[in-house]
Amino acid sequence: MKREVRVVVVGAGVAGLTTAVVLAEVGALVHVIAEQVPGVTSLAAGAMWGPYLVEPKDKVDQWGQRSLEIFRRLAEDPSTGVRLTSGIEASRTAEAPPEWATTLPGFRPCEPAELPAGFSAGYRFTVPLIDMPTYLAYLLRRLDAAGGTVERRRLVSLADAGPAALIVNCTGLGAQELVPDHDLRPIRGQHVVVTNPGLTEFFSEDTGLSQDLLCFYPHGDTVVLGGTAIDGEGSLALDEKAAAGILARCVEVEPRLAKARVLEHRLGARPTRAMVRVEAERAEDGTVVVHNYGHGGAGVTLSWGCAEEAASFLAADRADRP
């Protein structure tokens, strides 16, 4: 691809930055426009790979597996913030493991002695854990190395992003107004970051559709504790009661966390719709607009697969032109 092909990516969360990297590294002249760099919702993620509660299943499986392949490679470099980590996902109701978990390295059912009190089933596996502040900084460095540029600016319409051969809409909840997409809704998430008292493995409870989550993800000197999933709530104001609940749930499973010092609170609003949207349309002026948003709580998990599919629309558009 010739370098003079200008592409604008709108949004600098994990979807936007990953898409920008993919496009820049195949030769496009990429310019990212975003009000927040990096996006606060992506910064707030835990984050553990796992295509959970997101559709359409066939595409999600493809996007997720491609991302998993790349995260495994990235885990070979500690500077990326990606590490392959062993841990347990458990259930109080003896739920069967999700299909995606059974294919992961080290998957096996837990012995009763491995489970915390109150849990009736669980399974162990090894999966990428991503320290999001470190990882998003890595993506920005990689974009810069590929010749991409970043502009902090709030757009009132996607048309304001041009001129460009391609505009990629990775605005997350911003797509509610920019598209507009009224099928998009927020699911508020909150995490508490604490000092690490010596944890090396993750723990996650399969809480189904509950708004109260239970998980902890160790990232070296820190641990991210979660969480909440409040459907329809987009406020990013700190909820002290929710934070206390998160701490209490995690300490009940892992008592060592009782002595951990709280470092910060992270809040985000997961951009959620019935189906993840990765598709192209042509604007009135002829510009191809590719949408890549609506990933819910699986933005990190699907990021590389969705980015590569979004980038494929540029090659298809160039091939269609005389």
Secondary structure, 3 states (H helix, E strand, C coil): CCCCCEEEEECCCHHHHHHHHHHHHCCCEEEEEECCCCCHHHHCCCCECCCCCCCCHHHHHHHHHHHHHHHHHHCCCHHHCEEEEEEEEEECCCCCCCHHHHCCCCCEECCHHHCCCCCCEEEEEEEEEECHHHHHHHHHHHHHHCCCEEEECCCCCHHHHCCCCEEEECCHHHHHHHCCCCCCEEEEEEEEEEECCCCCCEEEECCCCCCEEEEEEEECCEEEEEEECEECCCCCCCCHHHHHHHHHHHHHHCHHHHHCCEEEEEEEEEEEEEEEEEEEEECCCCCEEEEEEEEHHHHHHHHHHHHHHHHHHHHHHHHHCC
